[in-house]
Amino acid sequence: QVQVAESGGGLVQPGGSLLLSCVANISFSTVNTMAWYRQVPGKQRELVAQITRYGVQTYGDSAKGRFTISKNNVKNMVYLHMNNLKPDDTAVYYCNYFDIMSMTYWGQGTQVTVSS
């Protein structure tokens, strides 16, 4: 059974930074894309950032210029570096792995709260 686990969420003041990490127990050779999504109550889950196995990055409008997605192929991990955080960034952040067989795997989510 594939397991995806996020870590690094928490409470941060506006303007602060956080680093989210995610790992999955699947071979990197089977990974197509890795991504971060976020969701707030009452709203649809939205794409924050995505990175392909070849390193091509895509960002949602809310993340452009402030967040950076990166990966470690050896550890099969994906990271989200978040800078200049705003209260509107408060959400549950989910990690997603999409493999070459078109299977998608989600983590349980990690809460990020931006508040003074």
FENBEL-V183521 format. One record per backbone hydrogen bond with DSSP energy under -0.5 kcal/mol. CO is the residue of the C=O (numbers start at 1). NH is the residue of the N-H. Records with the same first field share a line. If there is no record, write none. Layout:
# FENBEL-V183521
CO = NH / NH
This chain:
# FENBEL-V183521
3 = 25
4 = 108
5 = 23
7 = 21
10 = 113
12 = 115
13 = 16
15 = 84
16 = 85
18 = 20 / 82
20 = 80
21 = 7
22 = 78
23 = 5
24 = 26
27 = 30
28 = 31
30 = 100
32 = 53
33 = 98
34 = 51
35 = 96
36 = 48 / 49
37 = 94
38 = 46
39 = 92
40 = 43
46 = 38
48 = 60
49 = 36
50 = 58
51 = 34
52 = 55
56 = 52
58 = 50
60 = 63 / 64
63 = 66 / 67
66 = 83
68 = 81
70 = 79
72 = 76 / 77
76 = 24
77 = 72
78 = 22
79 = 70
80 = 20 / 82
81 = 68 / 83
82 = 18
85 = 15
86 = 89
87 = 90
91 = 93 / 112
92 = 39
93 = 110
94 = 37
95 = 107
96 = 35
97 = 105
98 = 32 / 33
99 = 102
103 = 99
105 = 97
110 = 93
111 = 10
112 = 91
113 = 12 / 115
